[in-house]
Amino acid sequence: MKFPLHCPACNQEMTVVKLHCKSCQTEVTGRFALPLFMQLDADEQDFILQFLLDSGSLKEMANKMGKSYPTVRNKLDELIEKVKSLQV
């Protein structure tokens, strides 16, 4: 099951309000921002993971994905811009 980023009823951004320790059962409540990478959709997270596993080789990623190098490079550029916009 994927972590929901948007409300299934109104499509607004979700917020974490409770954290739970499964070891000692401690619970912390409040309003917590999602970590930056959790704000990316599943495909974007998968792209970043593959980028890391391929040691940052876009050529290797393009081969594995069956896409051209420029296509993969464009995807990375789009992702960089999205991450920059989320940091604001």
C-alpha positions in Angstrom: 0.0 0.0 0.0 1.4 3.4 -1.0 1.6 6.3 1.4 -1.2 8.7 0.5 0.0 12.2 -0.4 -3.5 13.6 -1.1 -6.9 13.2 0.5 -9.0 10.6 -1.3 -12.1 12.8 -0.7 -11.0 16.3 -1.7 -7.5 15.8 -3.2 -5.9 18.3 -0.8 -2.4 17.6 0.7 -2.3 15.2 3.6 -0.5 16.0 6.9 1.0 13.6 9.4 -0.6 14.1 12.9 0.5 11.1 14.8 3.7 9.1 15.2 3.8 5.7 17.0 6.7 3.6 18.3 5.9 -0.1 17.9 8.6 -1.0 20.5 7.5 1.0 23.5 4.1 2.2 22.3 5.0 5.9 22.7 2.8 8.2 20.6 3.5 11.7 19.6 0.8 13.9 18.1 1.0 17.2 16.3 1.3 18.5 12.8 4.4 17.2 11.0 5.5 18.1 7.5 6.3 15.2 5.3 9.9 14.7 4.4 10.7 16.2 1.0 11.1 12.9 -0.8 7.8 11.6 0.7 6.2 14.6 -1.1 7.1 13.1 -4.5 4.8 10.6 -6.2 5.8 6.9 -6.3 7.2 7.1 -9.9 9.5 10.0 -8.9 10.6 8.2 -5.8 11.4 5.1 -7.9 13.4 7.2 -10.3 15.5 8.6 -7.5 16.1 5.1 -6.1 17.1 3.8 -9.5 19.4 6.8 -10.0 21.2 6.0 -6.7 21.4 2.2 -7.4 22.9 3.0 -10.9 25.5 5.3 -9.3 24.0 8.3 -11.0 24.5 6.9 -14.5 21.8 8.2 -16.7 23.1 6.1 -19.5 22.7 2.9 -17.4 19.2 4.0 -16.4 18.2 4.7 -20.0 19.4 1.2 -21.0 17.4 -0.4 -18.2 14.3 1.7 -18.9 14.5 1.2 -22.6 14.4 4.9 -23.2 16.8 7.4 -24.8 19.4 9.2 -22.7 17.7 12.7 -23.5 14.4 11.4 -22.2 15.9 10.2 -18.9 17.9 13.4 -18.7 14.7 15.5 -19.1 13.0 13.4 -16.4 15.9 14.2 -14.1 15.7 17.9 -14.9 12.0 17.9 -14.2 12.5 16.2 -10.9 15.3 18.6 -9.9 12.9 21.5 -10.6 10.1 19.9 -8.6 12.5 19.3 -5.6 13.6 22.9 -5.8 10.0 24.1 -5.7 9.2 21.9 -2.7 12.2 23.3 -0.7 10.7 26.8 -0.8 
